[in-house]
Amino acid sequence: MDTVHAEPIFTRQEQVLLFIKQATVSAYGSGQHYHVMGAFQGKYKIENGMALNRDPKRNMSLTELMQNIRSLL
């Protein structure tokens, strides 16, 4: 399987919070398809009350991340 360095990596059974957008054109055929926004920046792994990103500077508590999201809505 080919991967792009900046794309998020997923593993079975992990809990994640994703920032996604609907794709306007898909290589996978008809139906609804989504892309993670900002490549790996749009994926947070949820573990022990923390929201973990591939970029450690983006790591924060899940509570803080949810507060940040709510403040933007």
C-alpha positions as CSV (number, residue, x, y, z in Angstrom):
1,M,0.0,0.0,0.0
2,D,1.4,3.4,-1.0
3,T,1.2,6.2,1.5
4,V,2.0,9.9,1.4
5,H,4.2,11.2,4.1
6,A,1.8,13.9,5.3
7,E,-1.4,11.8,5.2
8,P,-2.8,10.5,8.5
9,I,-2.1,6.9,9.4
10,F,-4.9,4.8,11.0
11,T,-4.7,1.6,13.1
12,R,-7.5,-0.8,14.0
13,Q,-9.4,-0.1,17.2
14,E,-7.9,3.4,17.8
15,Q,-10.2,6.1,18.8
16,V,-9.8,9.3,16.9
17,L,-11.3,12.8,16.4
18,L,-11.1,13.8,12.8
19,F,-11.5,17.1,11.0
20,I,-13.1,16.0,7.6
21,K,-14.6,17.5,4.5
22,Q,-16.8,15.9,1.9
23,A,-14.9,15.2,-1.4
24,T,-16.3,16.8,-4.5
25,V,-14.6,14.2,-6.7
26,S,-13.6,10.8,-5.7
27,A,-11.4,8.2,-7.2
28,Y,-13.5,5.6,-5.4
29,G,-16.6,5.8,-7.5
30,S,-20.0,7.2,-6.6
31,G,-21.4,7.9,-3.1
32,Q,-20.2,10.1,-0.3
33,H,-16.5,10.2,0.4
34,Y,-14.6,12.3,2.9
35,H,-11.0,13.5,3.3
36,V,-9.1,14.4,6.5
37,M,-8.5,18.1,6.4
38,G,-4.9,19.3,6.7
39,A,-3.5,15.8,6.2
40,F,-2.1,14.5,9.5
41,Q,-3.0,17.8,11.3
42,G,-6.7,16.8,11.0
43,K,-6.4,13.6,13.0
44,Y,-6.2,13.4,16.8
45,K,-5.8,10.0,18.5
46,I,-7.8,9.9,21.7
47,E,-5.9,8.2,24.5
48,N,-6.1,8.5,28.3
49,G,-7.9,11.8,28.1
50,M,-5.4,13.3,25.7
51,A,-5.8,14.4,22.0
52,L,-2.6,13.3,20.3
53,N,-1.4,14.5,17.0
54,R,1.6,13.4,14.9
55,D,3.0,16.9,15.6
56,P,3.6,16.8,19.4
57,K,3.2,20.7,19.5
58,R,-0.5,20.1,18.7
59,N,-1.1,17.6,21.6
60,M,-3.5,18.7,24.3
61,S,-6.1,17.3,26.6
62,L,-9.3,16.2,25.0
63,T,-11.2,18.7,27.1
64,E,-9.1,21.5,25.8
65,L,-9.5,20.4,22.2
66,M,-13.3,20.2,22.6
67,Q,-13.3,23.7,24.2
68,N,-11.3,25.0,21.2
69,I,-13.8,23.5,18.8
70,R,-16.8,24.9,20.7
71,S,-15.3,28.4,20.7
72,L,-15.2,28.3,16.9
73,L,-18.8,27.2,16.4
